[in-house]
Amino acid sequence: MAIQVGDKLPEAKFRVMTAEGPQVKTTDDIFKGKKVALFAVPGAYTGTCHKMHLPSIFLNAYAIKDKGVDTIAIVSVNDAFVMNAWKRDTDQRDEATFLADGNADFTKAIGMELDASANGLGIRSKRYSMLVDDGVVKKLNLEAMPGKVEVSGGDTLLGQL
């Protein structure tokens, strides 16, 4: 069953790139005691994610943080190397943490997996945004279609803060 507003995020592990290489970060490391704007995309560098979703986040990043958000995080079912390259190519002001969910462990744990095997993409994440306060989901915006950014963009979440 998919996660809902009011639910606590389950314990999961992500990979993030550091100067020493990929490091493990847990849900507690990312969310405990913090207000986090989490944006999930089906795939790094894919058309809608790269050209529409990320720009909507970065155009609103300052305003989102001005509303009391501690961290902007972007998660995708990609490895830490791809996520690091994507951050390098898109996050010019170092405004977000890019979380690699390479095996879709977090995505599956919250019931947000998307089978994109028919398009040769395997298991991916549905497109959504959520506001998480100390590990508890406060807002959740799930796209009906993965190729659209109508309710999961930075502008929508900003309007909910």
Secondary structure, DSSP 4 states (H G I P E B T S, - for coil): ----TTPBPPP-EEEEEETTEEEEEEHHHHHTTSEEEEEEES-TT-HHIIIIIHHHHHTTHHHHHHTT--EEEEEESS-HHHHHHHHHHH-TT--EEEEE-TT-HHHHHTT-EEE-GGGT--EEEPPEEEEEETTEEEEEEE-SSTT--SSSSHHHHHHH-
